[in-house]
């Protein structure tokens, strides 16, 4: 596999991370996962803006411009023969780079920027989920960043696997629903759509934002709310969102079976049209 590493296309075996890199040693790094379909990357600008905003909060300089990142992603897809692939997962990882021992960041960091691309399978029609033990810390600024420190999420997903489920729903430290291990969460309460508020320590997802905008366009009542887990029992439908899965209905939470909600299909169709519009817009450049 060819990767884009610090400004160059290289064989992945030649892309050597410095042993002092703070991303590897301390999790001092950010990442974005993007979906490319036949060479067109969905919501590229939104992902890069979120990456740049997170880097600004952490004080990590962006080593390349937004436009350069777009070119780098296209070069990477071409180099790996993926321009016509129906689904590709593109990952951008930005680390603060090498530094001395200890927690204090270097005064003049030299960031590490790595972009990889691999084919991504079609998502399943639905998933099952449990409510996991690990919690999101809503008071931590990191909860709102796409940081590589995913240990809580890893533990939550492993708990789901051990209990025979696909995904793990995570509560925040006050007991409110926050997110899934790799996704945002939406509930149907009748014809009303509800999603956890940002105050619950969620990552403000790119697909989440798109779904909120689509719901408003379609005239669907939507609320961002503090959701106690008891409301999951009474929800008429639940779905997850992220860049690779789009809108993923849940068919079961714990032992409760969830029938499909008719409005989820309507939102899925609208989201597909939005992706196609993004691709058409990219073709104009």
QUIBEL-V115156 format. One record per helix or strand of 2 or more residues. SS is the DSSP state (h for helix, s for strand). FROM is the first residue (numbers start at 1). TO is the last residue. If there is no record, write none. Layout:
BEGIN
((SS & FROM & TO) (SS & FROM & TO))
END
This chain:
BEGIN
((s & 2 & 5) (s & 8 & 11) (h & 12 & 14) (h & 22 & 26) (s & 29 & 37) (s & 40 & 41) (h & 44 & 58) (h & 66 & 79) (s & 88 & 95) (s & 112 & 119) (s & 126 & 131) (h & 141 & 144) (h & 151 & 162) (s & 167 & 172) (s & 176 & 180) (s & 184 & 189) (s & 192 & 196) (h & 198 & 200) (h & 206 & 217) (s & 222 & 225) (h & 230 & 234) (s & 237 & 242) (s & 246 & 253) (s & 256 & 257) (h & 262 & 283))
END
